[in-house]
Amino acid sequence: MKHAVLKLADEKVGVAAYSIASKSEISSDNVLGRALKKRLKLTEAKFEAINSADYLKSVAIIFSLGTLSLVALLFLGFSGLNMPLSLLILLAFSIIAAYPIYKRRYHTVFSLNSKEFKLWKGGNLAEGRWSDYTDVSIHISPQQETYIRLHHKEQTFDIPFSKVGLSRKEAYNAIKQILKKK
């Protein structure tokens, strides 16, 4: 890989890579590659995944409102509508228009480093410091969602790791190690 990165002669493409095993950094020998190498931050991990159930909720919201509009048009006397075609167009529009709603309301992003974590649920941000928590456990909610639960003296904080694409075992072990280090 080192040979391929160093041989990159294109001025419009910059590549920077970091090997976790050997802890060595390499970048392409151009302005972009050197700038990327300077900005390469390996102190934070960020996890996110599209949750299909929440995305379908967004599609259903748009589709339901559109269907109500079509029914209202029928009651107002617009009989020239081709209903199957209108519903098909509405479904396609719903799939496209649902993405911004999904990102604003449901999309979950989890970011962590050795000192703190951040959890975005839609536009809401929850932050915490690892030093504030003493223990970690796996919690399954009544809706069959799996969470990592951080414990403090009288409070808990749930991280919905199934919604951010994390493995249950790996996330639990990693957070347990972080809490032991503090």
N, C-alpha and C positions, 0 to 999 in steps of 0.2 A: 504494500500500500504506500509505503514511503516513497518508492520510486515513481509511482503514478502521480502522487501529489506534487513532488518536486519537478516532474517533467511537464506539468501543466503550463503551457506557454501563452494561453489566452489572457489578454489584459482585462477582459470583461468579466472574468470568473475568478473568485477568490475562494480558497478552501483552507480551513483550519481543522485539525483533528487532534484528539487527545486520547492516548492509550491508558486505560485504567490499570491494566496489568503492569506495564513497564513505567507508567507515569511520565511518559515522554510526550512532548508537543511537537507538532509539525505543521507547517503552512506552506502554501504555494508561494513562489518567489516573485510576487508582484505586490502592488500597493494594497489591493483588496485583501490578499492573503495575510500580509503582515498586520493590517488593521484588525482583521478578525482574530488573529492570534492574541493581540493585545487585549481585546474585549472578551475573550473566552472566559466565562465564569463557570466554574465547576463546583460552586458552593451551594447551589440551589437546584432542587428537582421540582418539576412541574408535571402534574398528571391531569389529563382530561380525556373524556371520551363522550361520544354522542350516545345518549341514553334513548333507545328507540321508543320505549313506553312514554317518556315525557315528550318526545318529538311527535308521536301520534296524538297526544293530548292537544298540542298546538295545531296540528292538522285538523283535528276534530272541531276545535273552536272556530277556525276559519270556515270550514265546510258547513258547520251548523248555521253560522250567521249568513252565509251565502244561500243556503237552502231556504232559510226563512225569508230572505229577500226575494227569491224566485217565487215562493208561495204567495208573498204579498203582491208581486206583480200579476200573478194569475188572478187573485181576488180583485185587483184593480181593472181587470178586463184585457190584459195583454194575452190574447189567446194564440198569437202567432209564434210562440216560443216552441222550439224543438226541445222537449224536456230531456231526453237522453243525451243529446249533444250538449245542452246547457250544463247538465250535471257532470259530464266528462270534463268540460272546460273548467268548471268550478273546482273539480277535484285536482286537476293539474295546477290551477292557480293556488289552491290551498296548500299543496305540497311545497310550492316555491315560497309563498308568503308566510308559511309557518316558521321558517328558519329564524328570522329576526325575533319573533315572539319567543321561540324556544331559547335563543341565546339570552334574551333579557329576563325571562322568568325562571327557566328550569336548568339551564346548563350549569354543571358543577365543575369547578376547577380546584385542585388541591396543590398547594405549593409548600415546600418545606426546606429548611436548612438545619444546621446543627443547633440553632438557638431558638427558632420560632417556626410557626406554620401559619398559613393563610388558607381560608376556605371560602370560595365564592360560590354562592347559589343564586344564579341569575345575576342581579345587580347588588345583592347583599353580600357584604364582606364580614367574615368573622376571623379574628386573629387571636393567637395565643402564643405564649412562651412555653417551651418544654419544661422549664424550671418550675412552672406553676403546678405541674401535675406529678403525681406520685406513682400511679400504676396505670396499666392498660389492660383491656379485656375485649373480647369479641362479643358483640350484642346483635341479636336478631330481633327485628321489630315485628309487631303483629302483621304487618304487610309483607313479611318475608324478605325485607331489605336487610342486608348485612352491614353492620357498622363496626368501626373500631371505637371503643368508648374509653376516653381518657378520664381518669379519676383524680379529683382534688378532695380536700377535706369534706366539703358539703355539696359540691357540685360536680357535674359530669359534662363532657363535651363529646358529641358523636361525630365521627368522620365517616360519611357514606362512601366507603372505598369501592363498593361495587359500581357506583355511578361514575367513578373517575378512572375505571379500568385497572385497578390494582388487584393483585392476587392477595387473598385473605392471609395466607401463611407468611408470605414475604413481607407484606406490610406490617403485620403484627410483630414479626421478629425484628424488623428494622426500627420500628418505633420503640420496642422494648429495649433495644440496644441504645437508642438515643436517651431514653429515660434513665438507664443505668449510668451513663456517662456524666450526667449532670451532677 
